[in-house]
Amino acid sequence: AGSMAATTGNGVSPSIEELVVSLHSIGAVKFGSFKLKSGITSPVYFDLRVTVSYPKILAQIGKELWNISKDVPTDVLCGVPYTALPFATAISIENDVPMVVRRKEAKDYGTKKMVEGVYEKGAKCLVIEDVVTSGASVLETSVSLREEGLTVTDAVVLLDREQGGPERIASGGVKLRSVLTVSSFIAVLEAKGKLDKPTADSVRKFVSEMQFKAKDVSAVIEDPAPAPAKAARMKYSERAALCKNELAGKLLSLMEAKQSNLSVAADLNTAAEVLQLADKVGPHVCVLKTHVDVLADFTMDFATQLAALAEKHNFLISEDRKFADIGNTVAMQYGAGVYNIAEWSHITNAHTVPGPGIIDGLAQVGLPKGRGCLLLAEMSSAGTLAEGEYTKKTVAMAQARPDFVMGFISTHKLSEDPGMVHMTPGVQLESGSDALGQRYLTPEVVLGERGSDIIIVGRGVYKAADPAKAAIEYKKRGWDAYCMATQ
């Protein structure tokens, strides 16, 4: 927390102590057992949205946020949408500092701007946030503001959940200051007799277990999610509500609605063939996987037509790009270039060889567009190097960025986070292998024994005499295997 002229034994000022007690009195903090958006069960839950109904508390929040940031050169303020908007407004009115408002998505009419308000290019913008966990929302807002010509070097938050947020935000060139941490918040309540010691200790234990450095992705975060047997029985529709990445939730809901966990890989050589296949199998798949760099005649018109078919048949497009470069390079490859993948593909994927920077680079482009990324954690080819320590570190990277990483390409279930989707390639109706080392597994093995979520089928469908009929057969086998696993 920011330094104050006088502090209490809890390391915070008397005015912050008063604020903590006030927040507790209005139900902005709750204790018990709460399933967070990430799927993790937490003994404490902060709901700062209720503060909009308490003007005096809102004003006090604005005062404390400004006290620890008023020495930062600031031309305009921007609250992270949406809970922090009232906080930014309180600071703006009390201190006569202009505001801008960042939209979560651009309008499709009028100016279509992502940032509303009056400002000059190069103006220094202070980002305001309510709670920081991973820091993803602050980084996403900072990227949008910078794209509009604003300078962002500092952010301020009311509460840091102590889960690596400040370090991750710092990696994006933004310094974060916090009024409170979970630990200091709990210490105040315990000292004031508002919280018993066993509950306070359970929260401290949770904080200690969940602490990690954003740059240290070599250690997999211990996830107190449901035990494997229980998680395996969760239905797609139940898991959809637990996804931190919105697209992952949409995919799981779509799968339940269509009763399909089938992805068809359209590994064909011409745009016309891919479009024809998409129209035939579209009603039966949840995802159509493309390899547009093998198309001899790719155009953006093809991408537009494919997107229209996805809308018509209610499936998602996954471009199997397998990005593998540094963050700055993949951001350019993903957001522009010949294929302009981010414009039309809902999902993309990446190797993790370059480290977590590749995720940050892709997220910079994909998050504002509502996209998601799968990490290649395992592969189905013989002799693959994607195993062991590589796979373990890949899972850790995913756990550090659940806002953008929606799951894995893998041969079996790797994460107990119900918001992570596992897609497994190399599936046929009978097990075996081909002359180039591709190993095939059956839907029952992949979805039942190995606990994966989606089967990826290529030649078994697109080389069939009747691709639609073949897709229906795979869909049925896949759905039956899922139903058996969730009984």
N, C-alpha and C positions, 0 to 999 in steps of 0.2 A: 504494500500500500504506500501511498505517497506520504512524505514526511510532514508532520504537523508540529505546531509550536509546543503543544503539550499532549502527552499520551498517557493512557491508563496502563495498568499492569498487563493488559491484553495487547499492548502495542498499537492501539488505535486511539484516536482522539475521543473526548467525551461526546462530541456531536455525532461521530460515527457510531459509538455505542448506542446512543439514543435512536439513531436510524435503524440499527439492527433490531432493537427491541420493537420499534414501530412496524418493521417489515414482518416480524414474527406475529405481531398482534393482528395483522390484517390477513394472515394466511398466505403470505408470499413465500413462506418456506414450510414444508411439510415433512414429517418423519414417518417412516414405516417401511414398506417394500414397494418400490415403483419400477416398472419396466420402462426404461428409457427408449428413445427412438432408435438407438444403436442396437437394442436388444439386451443390453446389460441391465441387471437388477441392481438398483441403488437404494440405500437406506435413507436418502434425503432427496427432496425434489424442490426446486426453486421455480416459482411461477410469478415472475415480476410483471406479468400483464395486468394483474389486479391493481397495480399502482396508479393506473389512469383514473381510477375512481376516488383517489385520495390526493387532492391538490397540494396539501401541505407536505405530504411525504414526497410527492413528485418534485416539489420545489427544493426539498432538502437533498434529494438525490442529485438534482442539477447542481446544487451548491457544492456538494462533495466532489462530484466529477470535475467541476471547474477548478476547485482548489488544487487538485493535483496536476492540472494541465494548463493553468493560466500562464505559465512561463514559456509555453510552446508557441512560437510564432504562428498565428492562426488568422486566416482571412475569412474562411467559411467553415461551418460545421456540417457534418452529415451523419445522421443516425442510421445504423444498419437496420434495414426493414425486417420486422415491423415494430417489435417491442421497444426498441431503442429510439424510435422517432419521438415519442413524448419526452424522453430524457433530453434529446438534442434541442427540442423546442423550449424546454424549461431553461436550459443554458442560454439559448439565443435571446429569449425575451429579457431575462434578468441582467444579462451582460452586454446587450446590444451588439451581438455578433450574428452576421447573416447566416442563413442556412441554405443548403441545397438538399434535394430529395432524390435518392437513387431508387429507381424502379427495379423490381425483381425481374421483369421482362419488359422489353420495349413495346410501346403501343404499335398497332398495325395501321394507325391512321394519324393524321396531323403531322407533327414534326418527327414522330417516331423516336424521340430522344430517350436515352437511358437515365439521364440526369436532368432534373428539372430545377429551375432557379436561375438567378442572375449571378454570373461570376466571370472572371477574366482568366484567360489561359495562363497557366503557371501559378495561379492562386494556391496558397497553402491551405489544405483541407484537413481538419482534425476529425477522425472517425470516432463515433460514439457507439458503444455496444453495452448490452445489459449483462449477458453472461458469456464467458468464453470457455469452451471445452477444448476442441481441437484447434480452434482459430480459423477454421475454414470460411466462416461467414465474413469475418473481418478482411481476410485476404481477397475474397471474391468481390467485396465492396471496393477495396482499394484498387483492384484491377480495373473495375468499371470506371471509377473516378479518374484514374490515370489515362484511360482510353479517351476520356473527354477533355483531356488537357490539364487536369488539376494535379497538383503536387501533393503526394501523401507520404509522410514520413512518421506520423505519430497516430496512436489510437489510445482511447481511454475506456475502461470497462468498470462497471460497478462490482462485478464478482468474477473472480478467476477460480474455476473449478480444479485447478492444479493438475491438469492432465496433459501438459505439454504445449498448451496454447501459445504462451508468450514466446517460446523458442521457435515454434513453427511460424508464427507471425513475423518474428525477427528475420527468419530466413527469406521472407518476402520483402525485406527492406523497411519494415514498419516496427517502431518501438512501442510496446504496450505498457501502459500504466494502469494499475488496478486500485480501486478504493478498498476492496476487501478480497480475501481468499476464503475458501470454504473453512479452512482451519481457524482463521481469525473470527469468522462469523460464529462458528460453533463455540469458540472460547468465550466470546461475549455472552452468548445465551446461557452457557453453563455457569459463568461467574454471576450472572444476574438471577440465577435460580429458575430459569425458563426451560432448562433441559437437564434431564437426569444423566448421571455419569455413564451408565451402560449404553444409552443411546448415543451420547457424545463419543464414547470409545468406538462404537460400531461405525460411526461416520469417519472417525480418524483412521480406523483400519481400512475402510474402503478407499479413502484418499491415498493412503500409503501404498495400497496394492495397485491402484490405478495410475500412480505417478510414473511418468516416463519422459525421457528427453526426446524431442521430435527428431533430432538428428541420429539418435541411437536406435535404428530400426533393426539392429542385429538381434535384439531380444524380443521374443514374441510376448505381447501383453497377455497376462492371464485374464481370461474373460469368464466372469461368473455367470455364464449363460446356462440354460438348462442342460442336463446331462445328455450325452449323445443319443441314448435310446428314446428319451422324451422328445428331443429336438427333431429326430427323424420322423416322428409321428405327426408333427405339426403340418397342417394343411397350407397350401400356397396362400389361400385367402387370409389365414391367420398371420402368416409371416409378412404379408404385404403391408400391414399397419406398422411393422417394426423396422421398416427400411429407412435408413437415413438418406439414401439416394432416391429421389422421387421416381426416377425411371425404373429402378428395381422394383418398387412397389407397384408401378403400373404393369410391369411385365408379369409379376406373380398373379396379379388380379386378372390379367388377360388370359393367363394359362388356365386358371380356374374356370373362367367364363367359357372358354372354348374347349375345355377338357382336352388340352393338348400340351404336351411337354416336348414336342418335336421341333427341331430346327433342321431345315434342309440347307445343305451347302450347295450353292448354285455355281459350281466350278466349271463354267462353260466359257466358250471363246468369243461369243458375239453378244452384243446387247440384245438383239432380237430373241436369241435363245433364252437368255436370262429372264426377260420380260414374259416370254411365253410360259416358262416354267413357273415363275412367280404367280401368274394368273391361275395356273392349274392347281398348284399345291397351296396357294395362299389361304384358302378356307380351312386348311387342316394343320397349319403350323403356327407356332407362337413367334418364331424368329426365322427370317430368311438371311442366311449368311452369304456374303458376296466376296469376290476377289476381283475388284475392278481393274487391277493392274494387269490381268491376263486378257482383258477385252481388247481386241484389235480396233474397235470402233467406239470407244467411250466418248460420250459427250454429256454435257450437263442436262440436255434434253432427256437422255436416258435416265439420269438420276431423278428428274422431275416425274417421269412416267412411273418409275419404280416406287417413288414416294406415294403417288396416287393409288397404286395397287395396294400398298401397305395400308393406306387409309380405307380402301374399299373392302379389304379382307381382314382388317384388324390384326396385323402382325407388325413386329418391329424389324428393322433392318440392322444388321450387324456387319460392318465392313471389316473383314479379317486382315487388317493392315499390318499387324504385328510391328508396331513402332519400336525402335530400338536405339534411338540416338539421344543426345543431351536435350534438356528441357527446351532451350531456345530454338533448336532445330525442329523438334517435333511439333512445337507450337506453330511454326510456319508451315510444316508439312500438313498438319491437321486442318488448319484454318484457311489455307489458300492452296496454291499449287495447281497442278493439272486437274486433280480430282475434287478439291474443295470438300473433303469428306465430312467435315463438321456440319455442313449445310443440309445434308440429306440423310446421313446415317445416324440412327438413334444411338447405336452402340459401336464402340471401337475397342481395340485391344492392344496390349503392349507387353514386350519383354521387360524384365526388371534389371537386366545387366547393367544399365547406366546408373542405377540407384534411384532414390525417391524423386530426384529432380525431373525424371521423365513424366511422373504422375503430375507434378506441379505444372509442368509446361502444357500438358494436354488439358488439365483442369482449367487453366487460364482461358483456354478457347472454349472448351466444352461446357463448363458449368453454367455460364450465362445463357447457353442455348438449351439447358435442361438435358444434356447428354450424360452418358455413363460409360465407364471403362471396365473391361475385364482384364485381369492380369494373367499372363501365361505362366502358371505355376507348375504344370506338368504337361507332357506331351505323350501321344500314344504311339510314337514311332520307336522302333527298336534302337537301343544304344543312346537314347536321349540323355542329355546332361542336365535337363530340368528335373532334378530330384534332390533329395537329401537337404543339405544346408541351403541350397538355392531356393528350394520350395519353402522352407521355413522362413527365410528372410522375405520372400515374396508375400507370404501371409502377413508378416509383421507390417510391411509397407501398406497393405490393404487396410489393416486395422488402424493405421495412422491417418488414412484418408477415406473414411466410409461415406463422406459427402459426395465423392466422385467415383471411387472404385465401388462397383456394384457386385463384384464377384470374381470368379476365376474360370479359366480354361484349365481343366484338370481331369485326371482319370478317376478321381474319387473325391468324396467330401473332405475338405481341409479345415473348414472353420465352423465353429458352433454358433457363430453369429447368424441368427435366422434371417437377417437382412442381406446376407451374401448369397448370391446365386452361383451354382456350380454347373457349368456346361461341359459335357464330355464328348469328344470326337471319337471317330473310329468305331461306330456302332453299326452292326448288321444283324440280321435275324438269326444268323448262325455264327459262332465264334470261329476265328482263324486268323490268317495274315496274308498279305499280298507279296509280290516279288520284290517290292521296294522297302519292305520292313514295316509297313503299316499293320498294326495289330488290331483285330476287330473283337469287340465284345457285344454281347446281346443286351437288349433293353432291360431284361430282368436282372442281369448282373450289375449293370451301371446304376439303375434306379433303386434296386433292392439291396443287394449285397454291398455296393460301394457308396450308396447314399447320395448320389448326384441328383440334380434337379432336371436337367434338360439333356436329351440325347441329340447329337449332331450326326446326321446321315447325309452322305453325299452320293456316291455312285449307286448305292442301293435304291435311290429314288430317281435321280436324273438319267440313269442309264436303263431304267425299267421300260418295258414296252408301253406301259401306262403309268406315268409318274404319279398321277392323282390317286390311282388305285393303290400304288405302292405306299404313298404317303399315308393313306387311310389305314393301311395295315400296320405301319410303324407307329402311327398315332395310337391305335388301339392297344398294341403291345406295350407301348410306353405308359399309357394312362392306366392300364390294368396293373402294371408293375407298381406305379405310384399308389394306387388305391390299396394294394396289398400292404405296402409299407406304412400307410397311414391308418390302417384298421386298428 
